[in-house]
Amino acid sequence: MTTTFYILHGDDDLSIDEAVSKIQAEMGDDPNADMNTSHFDGSSASVPEILGAVTSYPFLSERRLVIVKGLIGWITRKGAGQTGKDSVARLNDELPHLPDYSRLVLVERGTIKDNNAVMKVAKGQDNGYIHAFTAPKDPTSWILDRARREYETRIDNRAAAALAAVTGDDLRRADNELVKLVNYVGTEDRPITEDDVATLTPYVPEANIFKMVDAIAEGRGQLALDLMHRLLADKKQDPFGLYGMIVRQFRLLLLAKEHLVSGGTANGIASAVSVRPFVAQNLARQARGFALDDLERIYRSLAETDLKMKTGRIDPALALDLFVASIAR
């Protein structure tokens, strides 16, 4: 049976957009394709309006494509009232009977549960395609695979980890940076290296903060100082801004450690501390290198130094040096 409607949902925005682009490409090279393609915002367009567009006979073409963002979430939300119920009923009635020339693409940024009123009906239809796009839990592996599969390029494990450290689980940003790196390496017969990432990626300070905290936890004081000086050498990174990043990192580490000490699991850090899953993985790993008492002491020291910096009692760059030297074991 011809697929006439699609429900694409989940937290992997990049893959969803690529899936939509693929559907659009299936419209072919028809010069009238644009005239037969419509886009709607599901929070403002009505279901009758959307259905009217997708069931209209195509103009000098074989298909009619309608792409709608956020419709299911909007009409099934709490507070949608009778209008929402009527919209759900109308959509559910029409989905199984869309003409063969219709292509209705319903895009939802976020996962739609199986017990959703529209999903329960849609899942039982032979003319529908439903797919949940879930962001990967390990961005490093995703970057390694993306480079090989999509761009036919090799990237070192350390380079992929460095890129993941600065882009987190934002796959679109990671892919944009990866494209730049692929073009930078060009036709050279070599993999993308960590130095390439440092040269091209404007988010390297965030990655070096992770490295610096790792070095402190592992007792490599000189490396921690070197990383800090490298950050300060970047004209875009002032001492106060760097200090704020360090304070934030140790605050998150303290919260993560308290969560673990109180019986929480590493998998629960993301929700307990309100950070992305990838950040939570790093926090869980780094927290193992510190005792809770150590982190409490470090955080008190950070607060005291912050006051001295802001009152002019100590030079910010010197304060950073003394702080790192005092806590690196």
C-alpha positions as CSV (number, residue, x, y, z in Angstrom):
1,M,0.0,0.0,0.0
2,T,1.2,3.5,-0.7
3,T,2.5,5.4,2.3
4,T,0.4,8.6,2.5
5,F,1.3,9.9,6.0
6,Y,4.4,10.0,8.1
7,I,4.9,10.7,11.8
8,L,8.5,11.6,12.6
9,H,9.1,12.3,16.2
10,G,11.9,12.3,18.8
11,D,14.8,14.4,20.2
12,D,17.2,13.8,17.2
13,D,16.4,16.9,15.3
14,L,19.1,16.4,12.7
15,S,17.9,12.9,11.7
16,I,14.3,14.1,11.6
17,D,15.3,17.0,9.2
18,E,17.2,14.6,7.0
19,A,14.2,12.2,6.9
20,V,12.0,15.2,5.8
21,S,14.5,16.2,3.1
22,K,14.5,12.6,1.8
23,I,10.7,12.7,1.5
24,Q,10.9,16.1,-0.3
25,A,13.5,14.6,-2.7
26,E,11.0,11.9,-3.6
27,M,8.9,14.6,-5.2
28,G,11.5,14.3,-8.0
29,D,12.8,16.9,-10.4
30,D,9.3,18.0,-11.3
31,P,9.4,21.8,-11.9
32,N,6.0,22.0,-10.2
33,A,7.1,20.3,-7.0
34,D,7.3,23.6,-5.1
35,M,3.8,24.5,-6.2
36,N,2.6,21.2,-4.7
37,T,4.5,21.5,-1.4
38,S,3.0,23.3,1.7
39,H,4.3,24.0,5.1
40,F,2.2,24.5,8.2
41,D,2.8,25.4,11.9
42,G,0.6,22.9,13.8
43,S,0.0,25.4,16.6
44,S,-1.7,27.9,14.3
45,A,-3.1,26.0,11.3
46,S,-6.4,24.1,11.8
47,V,-6.8,20.4,11.0
48,P,-9.4,21.1,8.2
49,E,-7.0,23.6,6.6
50,I,-4.2,21.0,6.6
51,L,-6.3,18.2,5.3
52,G,-7.7,20.5,2.6
53,A,-4.2,21.2,1.4
54,V,-3.0,17.6,1.4
55,T,-6.1,16.2,-0.3
56,S,-6.2,18.9,-3.0
57,Y,-5.4,17.3,-6.4
58,P,-1.8,18.1,-7.3
59,F,-1.2,20.7,-10.0
60,L,0.6,19.3,-13.0
61,S,2.3,16.8,-10.7
62,E,1.9,13.3,-9.3
63,R,2.0,14.2,-5.6
64,R,0.9,16.7,-3.0
65,L,3.2,17.1,-0.1
66,V,2.3,18.9,3.2
67,I,4.7,19.2,6.1
68,V,3.3,20.1,9.5
69,K,5.4,20.8,12.6
70,G,4.0,20.3,16.1
71,L,0.4,19.4,15.2
72,I,0.0,16.2,17.3
73,G,1.6,17.7,20.4
74,W,-0.6,20.8,20.0
75,I,-4.0,19.2,19.6
76,T,-3.4,16.5,22.2
77,R,-1.9,18.9,24.9
78,K,-3.5,19.4,28.2
79,G,-5.8,22.3,28.0
80,A,-6.7,21.8,24.3
81,G,-10.3,21.4,25.3
82,Q,-13.1,20.5,23.0
83,T,-11.3,22.1,20.0
84,G,-8.5,19.7,20.5
85,K,-10.7,16.7,20.8
86,D,-12.6,17.7,17.6
87,S,-9.2,18.2,15.8
88,V,-8.0,14.8,17.0
89,A,-11.2,13.1,15.8
90,R,-11.1,14.7,12.4
91,L,-7.4,13.8,11.9
92,N,-8.0,10.2,13.0
93,D,-10.9,9.9,10.7
94,E,-9.0,11.1,7.6
95,L,-5.6,9.6,8.1
96,P,-6.6,6.1,6.9
97,H,-8.3,7.5,3.8
98,L,-5.8,9.9,2.3
99,P,-5.6,9.8,-1.5
100,D,-2.6,7.9,-3.0
101,Y,-1.2,11.2,-4.3
102,S,-1.1,12.7,-0.7
103,R,2.0,12.9,1.4
104,L,1.3,14.3,4.9
105,V,4.4,14.6,7.1
106,L,3.7,15.3,10.7
107,V,6.9,16.4,12.5
108,E,7.1,16.4,16.3
109,R,10.2,17.8,18.2
110,G,10.0,15.4,21.1
111,T,8.8,11.8,21.6
112,I,5.1,11.1,21.2
113,K,4.0,8.3,23.5
114,D,2.2,5.3,22.1
115,N,-0.9,6.0,24.2
116,N,-1.3,9.4,22.5
117,A,-4.8,9.7,20.9
118,V,-3.4,10.2,17.4
119,M,-0.6,7.6,17.7
120,K,-3.0,4.9,18.8
121,V,-5.0,5.2,15.6
122,A,-2.1,5.9,13.3
123,K,-0.2,2.8,14.4
124,G,-2.9,0.6,13.1
125,Q,-2.9,2.0,9.6
126,D,-1.1,0.3,6.6
127,N,-0.7,3.6,4.8
128,G,1.3,5.2,7.5
129,Y,5.0,5.3,8.4
130,I,5.9,6.1,12.1
131,H,9.5,6.5,13.3
132,A,11.0,7.7,16.6
133,F,14.4,9.4,16.2
134,T,16.4,9.1,19.4
135,A,19.6,11.1,20.0
136,P,22.5,8.8,20.6
137,K,23.7,8.4,24.2
138,D,27.4,8.4,23.1
139,P,28.1,11.5,20.8
140,T,31.7,10.4,20.3
141,S,30.6,7.1,18.6
142,W,28.1,9.0,16.6
143,I,30.7,11.4,15.3
144,L,33.1,8.6,14.4
145,D,30.3,6.8,12.5
146,R,29.0,10.0,10.9
147,A,32.5,10.9,9.6
148,R,32.9,7.4,8.1
149,R,29.3,6.8,6.8
150,E,28.3,10.3,5.7
151,Y,31.6,11.9,4.7
152,E,33.8,8.9,4.0
153,T,36.4,10.5,6.2
154,R,38.4,9.2,9.2
155,I,38.6,11.0,12.5
156,D,40.8,10.0,15.4
157,N,39.1,8.8,18.6
158,R,40.7,11.7,20.6
159,A,39.5,14.2,18.0
160,A,36.0,12.8,18.0
161,A,36.0,12.9,21.8
162,A,37.2,16.5,21.8
163,L,34.5,17.5,19.3
164,A,31.9,15.7,21.4
165,A,33.1,17.4,24.5
166,V,32.3,20.9,23.1
167,T,29.1,20.1,21.2
168,G,27.6,17.7,23.7
169,D,24.4,16.0,22.4
170,D,23.7,18.9,19.9
171,L,24.0,16.7,16.8
172,R,23.4,19.6,14.4
173,R,26.2,21.6,15.9
174,A,28.5,18.5,15.9
175,D,27.6,17.9,12.2
176,N,28.3,21.5,11.3
177,E,31.7,21.4,12.9
178,L,32.4,18.0,11.3
179,V,31.7,19.5,7.8
180,K,34.2,22.2,8.5
181,L,36.8,19.7,9.6
182,V,36.2,17.5,6.5
183,N,36.6,20.5,4.2
184,Y,39.7,21.6,6.2
185,V,41.4,18.2,5.8
186,G,40.3,18.1,2.2
187,T,42.0,15.6,0.0
188,E,44.8,14.9,2.4
189,D,45.2,11.2,3.1
190,R,45.0,11.5,6.8
191,P,42.4,11.4,9.6
192,I,41.0,14.5,11.3
193,T,43.1,15.1,14.4
194,E,42.6,16.7,17.8
195,D,44.8,19.6,16.6
196,D,42.4,20.1,13.7
197,V,39.5,20.4,16.2
198,A,41.4,22.9,18.3
199,T,42.2,25.0,15.2
200,L,38.7,25.1,13.7
201,T,36.2,24.6,16.6
202,P,35.3,27.8,18.4
203,Y,34.1,26.0,21.5
204,V,37.4,24.5,22.6
205,P,37.5,26.4,26.0
206,E,34.6,24.2,27.2
207,A,36.6,21.0,26.2
208,N,39.7,22.2,27.9
209,I,37.8,22.9,31.1
210,F,36.9,19.2,31.2
211,K,40.5,18.3,30.6
212,M,41.7,20.7,33.3
213,V,39.3,19.3,35.9
214,D,40.5,15.8,34.8
215,A,44.1,16.8,35.4
216,I,43.3,18.2,38.8
217,A,41.4,15.0,39.8
218,E,44.4,12.9,38.6
219,G,46.9,15.0,40.5
220,R,48.6,16.3,37.3
221,G,49.0,19.9,38.5
222,Q,51.4,21.1,35.8
223,L,49.1,19.9,33.0
224,A,46.1,21.6,34.7
225,L,48.1,24.9,34.8
226,D,49.2,24.4,31.2
227,L,45.6,24.0,30.1
228,M,44.5,27.0,32.1
229,H,47.3,29.2,30.5
230,R,46.2,27.9,27.1
231,L,42.7,29.1,27.8
232,L,43.9,32.5,29.0
233,A,46.0,32.8,25.9
234,D,42.8,32.8,23.9
235,K,42.0,36.5,23.6
236,K,38.3,35.6,23.6
237,Q,38.6,34.1,27.1
238,D,39.1,36.6,30.0
239,P,40.1,35.5,33.5
240,F,36.7,36.3,35.0
241,G,34.9,34.3,32.2
242,L,37.2,31.4,32.7
243,Y,36.8,31.5,36.5
244,G,33.0,31.5,36.0
245,M,33.3,28.3,33.9
246,I,35.5,26.7,36.6
247,V,33.0,27.6,39.3
248,R,30.1,26.2,37.3
249,Q,32.0,22.9,36.7
250,F,32.8,22.4,40.3
251,R,29.3,23.3,41.4
252,L,27.9,20.6,39.0
253,L,30.5,18.1,40.3
254,L,29.5,18.8,43.9
255,L,25.8,18.3,43.1
256,A,26.6,15.1,41.2
257,K,28.8,13.8,44.0
258,E,26.0,14.5,46.6
259,H,23.6,12.7,44.4
260,L,25.9,9.6,44.2
261,V,26.7,9.6,47.9
262,S,23.1,9.8,48.8
263,G,22.4,6.6,46.9
264,G,21.6,8.0,43.5
265,T,22.8,6.3,40.3
266,A,25.1,7.7,37.6
267,N,22.2,7.4,35.1
268,G,20.1,9.7,37.4
269,I,22.6,12.6,37.4
270,A,21.1,14.2,34.3
271,S,17.7,14.7,35.9
272,A,19.0,15.4,39.4
273,V,21.4,18.1,38.3
274,S,19.4,19.3,35.2
275,V,22.1,18.7,32.6
276,R,22.3,16.9,29.3
277,P,22.9,13.1,29.4
278,F,26.3,13.6,27.8
279,V,27.4,16.2,30.4
280,A,26.0,13.8,33.2
281,Q,28.3,11.0,31.9
282,N,31.4,13.3,32.3
283,L,30.2,14.4,35.7
284,A,29.8,10.9,36.9
285,R,33.3,10.0,35.7
286,Q,35.0,13.1,37.2
287,A,33.1,12.8,40.5
288,R,34.8,9.5,41.1
289,G,38.1,11.4,41.4
290,F,37.0,13.5,44.3
291,A,35.8,12.9,47.9
292,L,32.7,14.8,48.8
293,D,34.7,16.7,51.5
294,D,37.3,17.7,48.9
295,L,34.6,19.1,46.6
296,E,33.0,21.1,49.4
297,R,36.4,22.5,50.3
298,I,37.1,23.4,46.7
299,Y,33.8,25.1,46.3
300,R,34.3,27.2,49.5
301,S,37.7,28.2,48.2
302,L,36.2,29.2,44.9
303,A,33.7,31.5,46.6
304,E,36.4,33.1,48.7
305,T,38.6,33.7,45.7
306,D,35.7,35.1,43.7
307,L,35.2,37.7,46.4
308,K,38.8,38.7,46.4
309,M,38.9,39.0,42.6
310,K,35.8,41.2,42.6
311,T,37.0,43.5,45.4
312,G,40.4,44.0,43.7
313,R,42.3,42.2,46.5
314,I,44.0,39.8,44.0
315,D,44.8,39.8,40.3
316,P,42.4,37.5,38.5
317,A,45.1,35.7,36.5
318,L,47.2,35.2,39.7
319,A,44.1,34.0,41.5
320,L,43.6,31.3,38.9
321,D,47.2,30.2,39.1
322,L,47.0,29.9,42.9
323,F,43.7,28.2,42.8
324,V,44.8,25.4,40.4
325,A,48.1,25.0,42.3
326,S,46.3,24.7,45.6
327,I,43.9,22.0,44.7
328,A,45.9,19.9,42.2
329,R,47.2,16.9,44.2
